[in-house]
Amino acid sequence: MADPASTATQTPNAEKRYEVHRADLPLSCPTPAMSLWDSHPRVYLAIEDRGGSARCPYCSALYVLVD
């Protein structure tokens, strides 16, 4: 049986600032690691085109590209 902790997803919109890496691109909010069922619709954010940061239009979470 799989360990429930290893298959759990992050709570969406729990933070107001997230650091992301280029390996995480393309960037969406909520991210693939977050559960979608209890969040807003997934939206893709063009963080590379916005100087390394982008804000989600639904939840106002700020994503910052760190590398």
BELKA-V306477 format. One record per residue. N is the residue number from 0. RES is the residue in three letters. PSI is psi in whole degrees, -180 to 180 (* if undefined). OMEGA is omega in whole degrees, -180 to 180 (* if undefined). Layout:
n = {N,N}
res = {RES,RES}
psi = {PSI,PSI}
omega = {OMEGA,OMEGA}
//
This chain:
n = {0,1,2,3,4,5,6,7,8,9,10,11,12,13,14,15,16,17,18,19,20,21,22,23,24,25,26,27,28,29,30,31,32,33,34,35,36,37,38,39,40,41,42,43,44,45,46,47,48,49,50,51,52,53,54,55,56,57,58,59,60,61,62,63,64,65,66}
res = {MET,ALA,ASP,PRO,ALA,SER,THR,ALA,THR,GLN,THR,PRO,ASN,ALA,GLU,LYS,ARG,TYR,GLU,VAL,HIS,ARG,ALA,ASP,LEU,PRO,LEU,SER,CYS,PRO,THR,PRO,ALA,MET,SER,LEU,TRP,ASP,SER,HIS,PRO,ARG,VAL,TYR,LEU,ALA,ILE,GLU,ASP,ARG,GLY,GLY,SER,ALA,ARG,CYS,PRO,TYR,CYS,SER,ALA,LEU,TYR,VAL,LEU,VAL,ASP}
psi = {138,145,122,-32,-30,-20,-1,151,160,151,125,149,28,-27,164,-7,128,136,131,160,161,-29,-19,-6,148,146,132,156,123,155,164,-24,-11,150,140,-26,-26,31,-170,171,147,133,138,137,127,72,-32,-30,-5,34,21,10,151,147,136,130,-16,-53,-5,16,139,128,132,126,121,-7,*}
omega = {-179,176,-178,180,-178,-180,-179,177,177,174,-179,174,-179,-179,175,178,179,173,-180,-179,179,178,-180,-177,1,-174,174,174,-6,-180,178,179,-179,176,-177,-172,-178,-177,176,177,180,178,179,-176,-180,-175,-179,-178,-175,175,176,174,179,180,179,-180,-180,-172,179,175,179,176,-178,178,-175,176,*}
//
